[in-house]
Amino acid sequence: MMMKLSRRSLSLVIVACALAAPLIAPGAAHAIDRQITVTGDATISVAPDTAMIRLGVTSQSKTAREASDANAKQMTTVLAAIKDAGIAGRDVQTSRLSLQPQYDQSKPGAARLLGFQVTNQVTVRIREIDKLPSILDHAIAAGANEMSGIEFIVSEQSKLLDQARDDAVADARRKAELYAKAAGVKLGNVVSIIEEGSAPPPRPVMQAMRAGAVPVAPGEQMLRAGVTVSFELTP
């Protein structure tokens, strides 16, 4: 069955459709077309000024008590050496403490208990990076026989990244102005700015530091800022 609409009903349908349609400001589509989007990048190379080291003592003995006592005695000496080297108590934190049985796995059958191993490791923050080799020497001489890593840090990284962000926006504007000039138009206001994720830093430039038996190379860190910026274009 076909439905017939009267002229009045048809007019009401047309009006309703017109009201439901989205309103587009005159020239809006044209304004969207007259934009340019570019990326800007900036990098800053900076030498780290702080170091984090993880070191400690591993001891072995036939009983858990003997291993623990030996480890505690040796670790106390190591901590005293670190303190004497100028490290404040707030910059030393226990990061690992473990007691594990040691078994003989070389023969078939039930494993034979050989003894116990105790590991006590601390994380040390060194705020004067030039003292790092000397501190390592003191800790090793005092009996430290465990070191799981060294991490170099830029303490003022946020401020340096702010500078890189400013430079990245300036780089984006420079590129946009070149394109606008080549196209015979002028650059208008900024429409949007989107910050990109930082890329992994490249391999650092190593600069060896030596003090006693411990060579240390803090190198440099590359801080990067990237942005995507959209500008209006005007005649």
ZANU-884819 format. One record per residue: residue number from 0; residue in one letter; chain; x, y, z of N, C-alpha, C, CB in turn. Coordinates in Angstrom, 1 decimal. Glycine has a CB too. Example, Ala and Ser with C-alpha at 12.3 -4.5 7.8 and 13.67 -1.06 7.14 Angstrom:
     k   r   c     n.c1     n.c2     n.c3    ca.c1    ca.c2    ca.c3     c.c1     c.c2     c.c3    cb.c1    cb.c2    cb.c3
     0   A   A     13.2     -5.7      7.8     12.3     -4.5      7.8     13.2     -3.3      7.8     11.3     -4.5      9.0
     1   S   A     12.8     -2.2      7.1     13.7     -1.1      7.1     12.9      0.0      7.9     14.1     -0.6      5.7
//
This chain:
     k   r   c     n.c1     n.c2     n.c3    ca.c1    ca.c2    ca.c3     c.c1     c.c2     c.c3    cb.c1    cb.c2    cb.c3
     0   M   A      0.9     -1.2      0.0      0.0      0.0      0.0      0.9      1.2      0.0     -1.0      0.0      1.2
     1   M   A      0.6      2.2     -0.9      1.4      3.4     -1.0      0.7      4.5     -0.2      1.6      3.8     -2.5
     2   M   A      1.6      5.2      0.5      1.0      6.3      1.3      1.2      7.6      0.5      1.8      6.5      2.7
     3   K   A      0.1      8.4      0.5      0.1      9.7     -0.2      0.2     10.8      0.8     -1.1      9.8     -1.1
     4   L   A      1.1     11.7      0.6      1.3     12.9      1.4      0.6     14.1      0.8      2.8     13.2      1.7
     5   S   A     -0.1     14.8      1.6     -0.7     16.0      1.2      0.4     17.1      1.0     -1.8     16.5      2.1
     6   R   A      0.0     18.2      0.4      1.0     19.2      0.2      1.4     19.8      1.6      0.4     20.4     -0.7
     7   R   A      0.5     19.9      2.5      0.8     20.4      3.8      1.8     19.5      4.6     -0.5     20.6      4.6
     8   S   A      1.5     18.2      4.5      2.4     17.2      5.2      3.8     17.3      4.5      1.8     15.8      5.1
     9   L   A      3.9     17.3      3.2      5.2     17.4      2.6      6.0     18.6      3.0      5.0     17.4      1.0
    10   S   A      5.2     19.7      3.1      5.9     21.0      3.5      6.5     20.8      4.9      4.9     22.2      3.5
    11   L   A      5.7     20.2      5.8      6.2     20.0      7.2      7.5     19.1      7.2      5.1     19.4      8.1
    12   V   A      7.5     18.1      6.4      8.7     17.2      6.3      9.9     18.0      5.9      8.4     16.0      5.4
    13   I   A      9.8     18.8      4.9     10.9     19.6      4.3     11.4     20.5      5.4     10.4     20.4      3.1
    14   V   A     10.5     21.2      6.1     10.9     22.1      7.2     11.7     21.4      8.3      9.7     22.9      7.7
    15   A   A     11.2     20.2      8.7     11.8     19.4      9.7     13.2     19.0      9.3     11.0     18.2     10.1
    16   C   A     13.4     18.6      8.1     14.7     18.2      7.6     15.7     19.4      7.6     14.6     17.6      6.2
    17   A   A     15.2     20.5      7.2     16.0     21.7      7.2     16.5     22.1      8.6     15.3     22.9      6.6
    18   L   A     15.6     21.9      9.6     16.0     22.3     11.0     17.0     21.3     11.5     14.7     22.3     11.8
    19   A   A     16.8     20.0     11.1     17.7     19.0     11.6     19.1     19.0     11.0     17.1     17.6     11.4
    20   A   A     19.3     19.7      9.9     20.6     19.7      9.2     21.6     20.5     10.0     20.5     20.3      7.8
    21   P   A     22.9     20.1     10.1     23.9     20.9     10.8     24.1     22.3     10.2     25.2     20.2     10.9
    22   L   A     24.3     23.3     11.1     24.5     24.6     10.7     26.0     24.8     10.5     24.0     25.6     11.7
    23   I   A     26.4     25.3      9.3     27.8     25.5      9.0     28.0     27.0      8.7     28.3     24.7      7.8
    24   A   A     28.8     27.6      9.5     29.0     29.1      9.4     29.6     29.4      8.0     30.0     29.6     10.4
    25   P   A     29.1     30.5      7.4     29.6     30.8      6.1     31.1     30.9      6.1     29.0     32.1      5.6
    26   G   A     31.8     30.3      5.1     33.2     30.4      5.0     34.0     29.5      5.9     33.6     31.8      5.3
    27   A   A     33.3     28.6      6.8     34.0     27.8      7.7     34.8     26.7      7.0     33.0     27.1      8.7
    28   A   A     34.1     26.1      6.0     34.8     25.0      5.3     36.0     25.6      4.5     33.9     24.4      4.3
    29   H   A     35.9     26.8      4.0     37.0     27.5      3.3     38.1     27.8      4.3     36.5     28.8      2.7
    30   A   A     37.7     28.2      5.6     38.8     28.5      6.6     39.6     27.3      6.9     38.1     29.1      7.8
    31   I   A     38.9     26.1      7.0     39.6     24.9      7.3     40.6     24.5      6.2     38.6     23.7      7.5
    32   D   A     40.2     24.8      5.0     41.1     24.5      3.9     42.3     25.4      3.9     40.3     24.6      2.6
    33   R   A     42.2     26.6      4.4     43.3     27.5      4.3     44.1     27.4      5.6     42.8     29.0      4.1
    34   Q   A     44.7     26.3      5.8     45.6     26.0      6.9     46.8     25.3      6.4     44.8     25.2      8.0
    35   I   A     47.9     25.4      7.2     49.1     24.6      7.0     49.5     23.9      8.3     50.2     25.5      6.4
    36   T   A     49.9     22.7      8.2     50.3     21.9      9.4     51.8     21.5      9.2     49.4     20.7      9.7
    37   V   A     52.6     21.8     10.1     54.0     21.4     10.0     54.5     20.8     11.4     54.9     22.6      9.6
    38   T   A     55.7     20.2     11.4     56.3     19.7     12.6     57.5     20.5     12.9     56.6     18.2     12.5
    39   G   A     57.8     20.6     14.2     59.0     21.3     14.7     59.8     20.5     15.6     58.6     22.7     15.3
    40   D   A     61.1     20.5     15.5     61.9     19.7     16.4     63.0     20.5     17.0     62.5     18.5     15.6
    41   A   A     63.5     20.1     18.2     64.6     20.8     18.8     65.3     19.8     19.8     64.2     22.1     19.6
    42   T   A     66.6     19.8     19.8     67.3     18.9     20.7     68.3     19.7     21.5     68.0     17.8     19.9
    43   I   A     68.6     19.2     22.7     69.6     19.8     23.6     70.5     18.7     24.2     68.9     20.7     24.8
    44   S   A     71.8     18.9     24.0     72.8     17.9     24.5     73.3     18.5     25.9     74.0     17.7     23.5
    45   V   A     73.2     17.6     26.9     73.6     18.1     28.2     74.3     17.0     29.0     72.4     18.6     29.0
    46   A   A     75.3     17.3     29.7     76.1     16.3     30.5     75.3     16.0     31.8     77.5     16.8     30.8
    47   P   A     75.1     14.8     32.2     74.4     14.5     33.5     75.2     15.1     34.6     74.3     13.0     33.7
    48   D   A     74.4     15.4     35.7     75.0     16.0     36.9     74.8     15.2     38.1     74.5     17.4     37.1
    49   T   A     74.0     14.1     38.0     73.7     13.2     39.1     73.8     11.7     38.7     72.3     13.5     39.7
    50   A   A     74.3     10.9     39.6     74.4      9.5     39.3     73.7      8.6     40.3     75.9      9.1     39.2
    51   M   A     73.1      7.5     39.9     72.5      6.5     40.8     73.3      5.2     40.6     71.0      6.4     40.5
    52   I   A     73.9      4.7     41.7     74.6      3.4     41.6     73.9      2.4     42.6     76.1      3.6     41.9
    53   R   A     73.9      1.2     42.2     73.4      0.1     43.0     74.6     -0.9     43.3     72.2     -0.6     42.3
    54   L   A     74.9     -0.9     44.6     76.1     -1.7     45.0     75.8     -2.4     46.3     77.4     -0.9     45.0
    55   G   A     76.6     -3.4     46.7     76.3     -4.1     47.9     77.3     -5.2     48.2     74.9     -4.6     48.0
    56   V   A     76.9     -6.1     49.0     77.7     -7.2     49.4     77.0     -8.5     49.3     78.2     -7.0     50.9
    57   T   A     77.6     -9.5     48.8     77.1    -10.9     48.8     78.0    -11.8     49.6     77.0    -11.4     47.3
    58   S   A     77.4    -12.5     50.5     78.2    -13.4     51.4     77.7    -14.8     51.4     78.2    -12.8     52.9
    59   Q   A     78.5    -15.8     51.6     78.1    -17.2     51.6     78.7    -17.9     52.8     78.6    -17.9     50.3
    60   S   A     77.9    -18.8     53.4     78.4    -19.6     54.5     77.6    -20.9     54.6     78.4    -18.8     55.8
    61   K   A     78.0    -21.8     55.5     77.3    -23.0     55.6     75.9    -22.9     56.2     78.1    -24.0     56.5
    62   T   A     75.8    -21.9     57.2     74.4    -21.7     57.8     73.9    -20.3     57.4     74.5    -21.9     59.3
    63   A   A     72.6    -20.2     57.6     72.0    -18.9     57.3     72.4    -17.9     58.3     70.4    -19.0     57.3
    64   R   A     72.6    -18.2     59.5     73.0    -17.3     60.5     74.5    -16.8     60.3     73.0    -17.9     62.0
    65   E   A     75.4    -17.7     59.9     76.7    -17.3     59.6     76.8    -16.4     58.4     77.6    -18.5     59.4
    66   A   A     76.0    -16.7     57.4     76.0    -15.9     56.2     75.4    -14.5     56.5     75.2    -16.6     55.0
    67   S   A     74.4    -14.4     57.3     73.8    -13.2     57.6     74.7    -12.3     58.4     72.5    -13.4     58.3
    68   D   A     75.4    -12.9     59.4     76.3    -12.2     60.3     77.5    -11.6     59.5     76.8    -13.0     61.4
    69   A   A     78.0    -12.4     58.6     79.2    -12.0     57.8     78.8    -10.9     56.9     79.7    -13.2     57.0
    70   N   A     77.6    -11.0     56.3     77.1    -10.0     55.4     76.8     -8.7     56.1     75.8    -10.4     54.7
    71   A   A     76.2     -8.7     57.3     75.9     -7.5     58.0     77.2     -6.8     58.4     75.1     -7.9     59.3
    72   K   A     78.2     -7.6     58.8     79.5     -6.9     59.3     80.1     -6.2     58.1     80.4     -8.0     59.8
    73   Q   A     80.2     -6.9     56.9     80.8     -6.3     55.8     80.1     -5.2     55.2     81.1     -7.4     54.7
    74   M   A     78.7     -5.3     55.2     77.9     -4.2     54.7     78.0     -3.0     55.6     76.4     -4.7     54.6
    75   T   A     78.1     -3.1     56.9     78.3     -2.0     57.8     79.5     -1.2     57.4     78.3     -2.5     59.2
    76   T   A     80.6     -1.9     57.1     81.8     -1.3     56.7     81.7     -0.5     55.4     83.0     -2.3     56.6
    77   V   A     81.0     -1.1     54.4     80.7     -0.5     53.1     79.9      0.8     53.3     80.0     -1.4     52.2
    78   L   A     78.9      0.8     54.1     78.0      1.9     54.4     78.8      3.0     55.1     76.8      1.6     55.2
    79   A   A     79.7      2.7     56.0     80.5      3.7     56.6     81.5      4.3     55.6     81.3      3.0     57.8
    80   A   A     82.0      3.6     54.7     82.9      4.1     53.7     82.1      5.1     52.8     83.5      3.0     52.9
    81   I   A     80.9      4.7     52.4     80.1      5.6     51.6     79.8      6.9     52.3     78.8      4.9     51.2
    82   K   A     79.5      6.8     53.6     79.2      8.0     54.4     80.5      8.9     54.5     78.7      7.6     55.8
    83   D   A     81.6      8.3     54.7     82.9      9.0     54.8     83.3      9.7     53.5     84.0      8.1     55.3
    84   A   A     82.8      9.2     52.4     83.0      9.8     51.1     82.2     11.0     50.8     82.8      8.7     50.0
    85   G   A     81.3     11.3     51.8     80.5     12.5     51.6     79.0     12.3     51.2     81.1     13.4     50.7
    86   I   A     78.5     11.1     51.3     77.1     10.8     50.9     76.2     10.9     52.1     77.0      9.4     50.2
    87   A   A     75.2     11.7     52.0     74.2     11.8     53.2     73.4     10.6     53.3     73.4     13.1     53.0
    88   G   A     72.9     10.4     54.5     72.0      9.2     54.8     70.8      9.2     53.9     71.6      9.2     56.2
    89   R   A     70.2     10.4     53.6     69.0     10.4     52.8     69.2      9.9     51.3     68.4     11.8     52.8
    90   D   A     70.5      9.9     50.9     70.8      9.4     49.6     71.2      8.0     49.5     71.9     10.3     49.0
    91   V   A     71.0      7.2     50.5     71.3      5.8     50.5     70.0      5.0     50.9     72.5      5.5     51.5
    92   Q   A     69.6      4.1     50.1     68.4      3.3     50.3     68.6      1.9     50.0     67.2      3.9     49.5
    93   T   A     68.2      1.0     50.9     68.2     -0.5     50.6     67.3     -0.8     49.4     67.9     -1.3     51.9
    94   S   A     67.9     -1.5     48.4     67.1     -1.8     47.3     66.9     -3.3     47.1     67.7     -1.3     46.0
    95   R   A     67.8     -4.1     47.8     67.6     -5.6     47.7     68.2     -6.2     48.9     68.3     -6.1     46.4
    96   L   A     67.5     -7.2     49.5     68.0     -8.0     50.6     67.4     -9.4     50.5     67.6     -7.3     52.0
    97   S   A     68.3    -10.3     50.3     67.9    -11.7     50.0     68.7    -12.7     50.7     67.8    -12.0     48.5
    98   L   A     68.1    -13.9     51.1     68.7    -15.0     51.7     68.3    -16.2     50.9     68.4    -15.2     53.2
    99   Q   A     69.2    -16.9     50.3     68.9    -18.1     49.4     69.8    -19.3     49.7     69.0    -17.7     47.9
   100   P   A     69.2    -20.4     49.8     69.9    -21.7     50.0     70.7    -22.0     48.7     69.0    -22.8     50.4
   101   Q   A     71.9    -22.6     48.8     72.7    -23.0     47.7     72.8    -24.5     47.7     74.1    -22.3     47.8
   102   Y   A     72.5    -25.1     46.5     72.5    -26.6     46.4     73.5    -27.1     45.4     71.1    -27.1     46.0
   103   D   A     74.0    -28.3     45.6     74.9    -29.0     44.7     74.0    -29.7     43.7     75.8    -30.0     45.4
   104   Q   A     74.0    -29.2     42.4     73.2    -29.8     41.3     74.0    -30.7     40.4     72.5    -28.7     40.6
   105   S   A     75.3    -30.9     40.7     76.1    -31.6     39.8     75.9    -33.1     39.8     77.6    -31.3     40.2
   106   K   A     75.3    -33.7     40.8     75.1    -35.1     40.9     73.6    -35.5     40.8     75.7    -35.7     42.2
   107   P   A     73.3    -36.6     40.2     71.9    -37.1     40.1     71.3    -37.4     41.5     71.8    -38.3     39.2
   108   G   A     70.0    -37.4     41.6     69.4    -37.6     42.8     69.0    -36.3     43.6     70.2    -38.5     43.7
   109   A   A     68.7    -36.5     44.8     68.4    -35.3     45.6     69.5    -34.3     45.7     67.9    -35.7     47.0
   110   A   A     69.2    -33.0     45.5     70.2    -32.0     45.6     70.7    -31.8     47.1     69.7    -30.6     45.1
   111   R   A     72.1    -31.7     47.2     72.7    -31.6     48.5     72.8    -30.1     48.9     74.0    -32.3     48.6
   112   L   A     72.4    -29.7     50.1     72.5    -28.3     50.5     74.0    -28.0     50.8     71.6    -28.1     51.8
   113   L   A     74.5    -27.0     50.2     75.9    -26.6     50.4     76.0    -25.5     51.4     76.4    -26.1     49.1
   114   G   A     75.0    -24.6     51.5     75.0    -23.5     52.4     74.0    -22.4     52.0     76.4    -22.9     52.4
   115   F   A     74.3    -21.2     52.4     73.4    -20.1     52.2     74.1    -18.9     51.6     72.6    -19.7     53.5
   116   Q   A     73.4    -18.1     50.8     73.9    -16.9     50.3     73.0    -15.7     50.6     74.1    -17.0     48.7
   117   V   A     73.7    -14.6     51.1     72.9    -13.4     51.5     73.4    -12.3     50.7     73.2    -13.1     53.1
   118   T   A     72.5    -11.5     50.1     72.9    -10.3     49.3     72.1     -9.1     49.9     72.4    -10.6     47.8
   119   N   A     72.9     -8.1     50.1     72.4     -6.8     50.6     72.9     -5.7     49.7     72.8     -6.5     52.1
   120   Q   A     71.9     -5.1     49.0     72.3     -4.0     48.0     71.6     -2.7     48.3     72.0     -4.5     46.6
   121   V   A     72.3     -1.6     48.1     71.7     -0.3     48.3     71.8      0.5     47.1     72.4      0.4     49.5
   122   T   A     70.9      1.5     46.9     71.0      2.5     45.8     71.5      3.8     46.4     69.5      2.7     45.2
   123   V   A     72.5      4.3     45.8     73.2      5.5     46.3     73.0      6.6     45.2     74.7      5.2     46.6
   124   R   A     72.5      7.8     45.7     72.4      8.9     44.8     73.6      9.8     45.0     71.1      9.7     45.1
   125   I   A     74.3     10.1     44.0     75.5     10.9     44.0     75.2     12.3     43.4     76.8     10.2     43.4
   126   R   A     75.1     13.3     44.1     74.7     14.6     43.6     75.8     15.4     43.0     74.0     15.4     44.7
   127   E   A     77.1     15.0     43.3     78.2     15.6     42.7     78.9     14.6     41.9     79.2     16.2     43.8
   128   I   A     78.6     14.6     40.6     79.0     13.4     39.8     80.5     13.2     39.6     78.4     13.6     38.4
   129   D   A     81.3     14.3     39.9     82.7     14.2     39.8     83.3     13.3     40.9     83.4     15.5     39.7
   130   K   A     82.5     13.1     42.0     82.9     12.3     43.1     82.6     10.8     42.9     82.3     12.8     44.4
   131   L   A     81.9     10.5     41.8     81.5      9.1     41.6     82.7      8.1     41.6     80.8      9.0     40.3
   132   P   A     83.8      8.3     40.8     84.9      7.3     40.8     85.4      7.1     42.2     85.9      7.7     39.9
   133   S   A     85.6      8.2     43.0     86.2      8.1     44.3     85.3      7.3     45.2     86.5      9.5     44.9
   134   I   A     84.0      7.5     45.1     83.0      6.8     46.0     83.0      5.3     45.7     81.6      7.4     45.8
   135   L   A     83.1      5.0     44.4     83.1      3.6     44.0     84.4      2.9     44.5     83.1      3.5     42.5
   136   D   A     85.5      3.6     44.5     86.8      3.1     45.0     86.7      2.8     46.5     87.9      4.1     44.7
   137   H   A     86.1      3.8     47.2     85.9      3.6     48.7     85.0      2.4     49.0     85.3      4.9     49.3
   138   A   A     83.9      2.3     48.2     83.0      1.2     48.5     83.6     -0.2     48.2     81.7      1.3     47.7
   139   I   A     84.4     -0.3     47.1     85.0     -1.5     46.7     86.1     -1.9     47.7     85.6     -1.4     45.3
   140   A   A     86.9     -0.9     48.1     88.0     -1.1     49.1     87.4     -1.6     50.4     88.8      0.1     49.3
   141   A   A     86.2     -1.2     50.8     85.5     -1.5     52.0     84.9     -2.9     52.0     84.5     -0.5     52.4
   142   G   A     84.8     -3.5     50.8     84.3     -4.9     50.7     83.1     -5.0     49.8     83.9     -5.3     52.0
   143   A   A     82.6     -4.0     49.1     81.5     -4.1     48.2     81.9     -5.1     47.0     81.0     -2.8     47.6
   144   N   A     81.1     -6.1     46.8     81.4     -7.0     45.7     80.3     -7.3     44.8     81.9     -8.4     46.3
   145   E   A     79.2     -6.4     44.9     78.1     -6.5     44.0     77.8     -5.1     43.5     76.8     -7.0     44.8
   146   M   A     77.6     -5.0     42.1     77.2     -3.7     41.6     76.3     -4.0     40.3     78.4     -2.8     41.2
   147   S   A     75.0     -3.7     40.3     74.1     -4.1     39.3     73.9     -3.0     38.2     72.8     -4.4     39.8
   148   G   A     74.4     -1.8     38.4     74.3     -0.8     37.4     74.5      0.6     37.9     72.9     -0.9     36.8
   149   I   A     74.8      1.5     36.9     74.9      2.9     37.1     74.0      3.7     36.2     76.4      3.4     36.9
   150   E   A     73.2      4.6     36.7     72.3      5.4     35.9     72.7      6.9     36.1     70.8      5.2     36.4
   151   F   A     72.8      7.6     34.9     73.2      9.0     34.9     71.9      9.8     34.7     74.3      9.3     33.9
   152   I   A     71.8     10.9     35.5     70.5     11.7     35.5     70.9     13.1     35.3     69.8     11.5     36.8
   153   V   A     70.0     13.8     34.5     70.0     15.3     34.4     69.0     15.9     35.4     69.8     15.8     32.9
   154   S   A     69.4     16.5     36.4     68.5     16.9     37.5     67.6     18.0     37.0     69.3     17.4     38.7
   155   E   A     68.0     18.9     36.1     67.2     20.0     35.7     66.6     19.7     34.3     68.1     21.3     35.5
   156   Q   A     66.2     18.5     34.1     65.7     18.0     32.8     64.4     18.8     32.4     65.4     16.6     32.8
   157   S   A     63.5     19.1     33.4     62.3     19.8     33.0     62.5     21.2     32.4     61.4     19.9     34.3
   158   K   A     63.4     21.9     33.1     63.7     23.2     32.6     64.4     23.2     31.2     64.7     24.0     33.5
   159   L   A     65.2     22.2     31.0     65.9     22.1     29.7     64.9     21.7     28.6     67.0     21.1     29.8
   160   L   A     64.0     20.8     29.0     62.9     20.4     28.0     62.0     21.6     27.7     62.1     19.3     28.6
   161   D   A     61.7     22.5     28.6     60.9     23.7     28.3     61.6     24.5     27.3     60.7     24.5     29.6
   162   Q   A     62.9     24.6     27.4     63.7     25.4     26.4     63.6     24.7     25.0     65.2     25.5     26.8
   163   A   A     63.7     23.4     25.0     63.6     22.6     23.8     62.2     22.8     23.2     63.9     21.2     24.0
   164   R   A     61.2     22.8     24.0     59.8     23.0     23.5     59.6     24.3     22.8     58.8     22.8     24.6
   165   D   A     60.2     25.4     23.4     60.1     26.7     22.9     60.8     26.7     21.5     60.8     27.7     23.8
   166   D   A     62.0     26.1     21.4     62.7     26.0     20.2     62.0     25.2     19.1     64.1     25.4     20.4
   167   A   A     61.3     24.2     19.5     60.5     23.3     18.6     59.4     24.1     17.9     60.0     22.1     19.3
   168   V   A     58.7     24.9     18.8     57.6     25.8     18.2     58.2     26.8     17.2     56.8     26.5     19.3
   169   A   A     59.3     27.4     17.6     60.0     28.3     16.7     60.4     27.7     15.4     61.2     29.0     17.4
   170   D   A     60.8     26.4     15.5     61.2     25.7     14.3     60.0     25.4     13.4     61.9     24.3     14.6
   171   A   A     58.9     25.1     14.0     57.6     24.9     13.2     57.2     26.2     12.5     56.5     24.4     14.2
   172   R   A     57.3     27.3     13.2     56.9     28.6     12.6     57.8     28.9     11.5     56.9     29.7     13.7
   173   R   A     59.1     28.6     11.6     60.1     28.9     10.5     59.7     28.1      9.3     61.5     28.6     11.0
   174   K   A     59.4     26.9      9.4     59.0     26.0      8.3     57.7     26.5      7.7     58.9     24.6      8.7
   175   A   A     56.7     26.9      8.5     55.4     27.3      8.0     55.6     28.6      7.2     54.4     27.5      9.1
   176   E   A     56.4     29.5      7.7     56.6     30.8      7.0     57.3     30.6      5.6     57.5     31.7      7.8
   177   L   A     58.2     29.6      5.5     58.8     29.3      4.2     57.8     28.8      3.2     59.9     28.2      4.4
   178   Y   A     56.9     27.9      3.7     55.9     27.3      2.8     54.9     28.4      2.4     55.2     26.1      3.5
   179   A   A     54.5     29.2      3.4     53.5     30.3      3.1     54.1     31.3      2.0     53.1     31.0      4.3
   180   K   A     55.4     31.6      2.2     56.0     32.5      1.2     56.1     31.9     -0.1     57.4     32.9      1.7
   181   A   A     56.4     30.6     -0.2     56.5     30.0     -1.5     55.1     29.9     -2.2     57.1     28.6     -1.3
   182   A   A     54.1     29.8     -1.4     52.7     29.7     -1.9     52.1     31.0     -2.2     51.8     28.9     -1.0
   183   G   A     52.8     32.1     -1.8     52.2     33.5     -2.1     51.1     33.9     -1.1     51.7     33.5     -3.4
   184   V   A     51.2     33.3      0.1     50.2     33.7      1.1     50.9     34.1      2.4     49.2     32.6      1.4
   185   K   A     50.2     34.6      3.4     50.8     35.0      4.7     50.3     34.0      5.8     50.4     36.4      5.0
   186   L   A     51.2     34.0      6.8     50.9     33.1      7.9     50.0     33.8      8.9     52.2     32.6      8.6
   187   G   A     49.0     33.1      9.4     48.1     33.7     10.3     48.3     33.2     11.8     46.6     33.5      9.9
   188   N   A     47.2     33.1     12.5     47.3     32.7     13.9     47.5     31.2     14.0     46.0     33.1     14.7
   189   V   A     48.0     30.7     15.2     48.1     29.3     15.5     46.7     28.7     15.7     49.1     29.1     16.7
   190   V   A     46.4     27.6     15.1     45.2     26.9     15.3     45.3     25.8     16.3     44.7     26.3     13.9
   191   S   A     46.4     25.1     16.3     46.5     24.0     17.3     48.0     23.6     17.4     45.7     22.7     16.9
   192   I   A     48.3     23.1     18.6     49.7     22.6     18.9     49.6     21.3     19.6     50.5     23.6     19.8
   193   I   A     50.3     20.3     19.0     50.2     18.9     19.6     51.7     18.5     19.9     49.5     17.9     18.6
   194   E   A     51.9     18.1     21.1     53.3     17.7     21.5     53.5     16.2     21.1     53.6     18.0     23.0
   195   E   A     54.6     15.9     20.5     54.9     14.5     20.2     55.7     13.9     21.3     55.7     14.5     18.9
   196   G   A     55.7     12.5     21.3     56.5     11.8     22.3     58.0     12.0     22.0     56.1     10.3     22.3
   197   S   A     58.8     12.0     23.1     60.2     12.1     22.9     60.8     10.8     22.4     60.9     12.5     24.3
   198   A   A     61.7     11.0     21.4     62.4      9.9     20.9     63.5      9.4     21.8     63.0     10.2     19.5
   199   P   A     63.8      8.1     21.8     64.9      7.6     22.6     66.2      8.3     22.4     65.1      6.1     22.4
   200   P   A     67.0      8.6     23.4     68.2      9.4     23.2     69.2      8.6     22.4     68.8      9.8     24.5
   201   P   A     70.0      9.2     21.6     71.0      8.5     20.8     72.2      8.0     21.7     71.6      9.3     19.7
   202   R   A     73.0      7.2     21.2     74.2      6.7     22.0     75.0      7.9     22.5     75.1      5.8     21.1
   203   P   A     75.3      8.0     23.8     75.9      9.1     24.4     77.4      9.3     23.9     75.9      9.1     25.9
   204   V   A     77.9     10.5     23.9     79.3     10.7     23.6     80.1     10.5     24.9     79.5     12.2     23.1
   205   M   A     80.9      9.5     24.9     81.6      9.1     26.1     82.8      9.9     26.4     81.9      7.6     26.1
   206   Q   A     83.0     10.4     27.6     84.1     11.1     28.1     84.6     10.5     29.3     83.8     12.7     28.3
   207   A   A     85.7      9.7     29.2     86.2      8.9     30.4     86.6      9.7     31.5     87.3      8.0     29.9
   208   M   A     86.2      9.3     32.7     86.7      9.8     34.0     87.4      8.7     34.7     85.5     10.4     34.9
   209   R   A     88.5      9.0     35.3     89.3      8.0     36.0     89.7      8.5     37.4     90.5      7.5     35.2
   210   A   A     89.6      7.6     38.4     90.1      7.9     39.7     90.4      6.6     40.4     89.0      8.7     40.6
   211   G   A     91.7      6.3     40.6     92.0      5.0     41.1     91.8      3.9     40.1     91.3      4.8     42.4
   212   A   A     91.1      2.9     40.6     90.9      1.7     39.7     89.6      1.7     39.0     91.0      0.5     40.5
   213   V   A     88.7      2.7     39.2     87.4      2.7     38.6     87.3      3.7     37.5     86.4      2.9     39.7
   214   P   A     87.2      3.3     36.2     86.9      4.3     35.1     85.4      4.4     35.0     87.5      3.8     33.8
   215   V   A     84.9      5.7     34.8     83.5      6.0     34.7     83.3      7.0     33.5     82.9      6.5     36.0
   216   A   A     82.3      6.7     32.7     82.0      7.6     31.6     80.6      8.1     31.6     82.4      6.9     30.2
   217   P   A     80.3      9.3     32.1     78.9      9.7     32.1     78.4     10.1     30.8     78.8     10.9     33.1
   218   G   A     79.2     10.6     29.9     78.8     11.0     28.5     77.8     12.1     28.5     78.2      9.8     27.9
   219   E   A     76.9     12.2     27.5     75.9     13.2     27.4     74.6     12.6     27.1     76.3     14.2     26.3
   220   Q   A     73.5     13.3     27.5     72.2     12.9     27.2     71.6     13.9     26.2     71.3     12.8     28.5
   221   M   A     70.8     13.4     25.2     70.1     14.2     24.2     68.7     14.3     24.6     70.3     13.6     22.8
   222   L   A     68.2     15.5     24.9     66.8     15.8     25.2     66.2     16.4     24.0     66.7     16.8     26.4
   223   R   A     65.0     15.8     23.6     64.3     16.2     22.4     62.9     16.6     22.7     64.4     15.0     21.4
   224   A   A     62.4     17.6     21.9     61.1     18.1     22.0     60.5     18.1     20.5     60.9     19.4     22.7
   225   G   A     59.3     17.6     20.3     58.7     17.7     19.0     57.3     18.1     19.1     58.8     16.3     18.3
   226   V   A     56.9     19.0     18.1     55.5     19.5     18.1     54.9     19.5     16.7     55.4     20.9     18.7
   227   T   A     53.6     19.4     16.6     52.9     19.5     15.3     52.0     20.7     15.5     52.1     18.2     15.0
   228   V   A     52.2     21.7     14.6     51.5     23.0     14.7     50.8     23.3     13.5     52.5     24.1     15.0
   229   S   A     49.5     23.7     13.6     48.7     24.2     12.5     48.5     25.7     12.5     47.3     23.5     12.5
   230   F   A     48.7     26.4     11.4     48.6     27.8     11.3     47.5     28.1     10.3     49.9     28.4     10.9
   231   E   A     46.8     29.3     10.5     45.9     29.8      9.5     46.7     30.4      8.3     45.0     30.9     10.1
   232   L   A     46.2     30.4      7.1     46.8     31.1      6.0     45.9     32.2      5.6     47.1     30.1      4.9
   233   T   A     46.5     33.4      5.3     45.7     34.5      4.9     46.2     35.0      3.5     45.7     35.7      5.9
   234   P   A     45.3     35.6      2.7     45.8     36.1      1.4     46.9     37.1      1.5     44.6     36.7      0.7
//
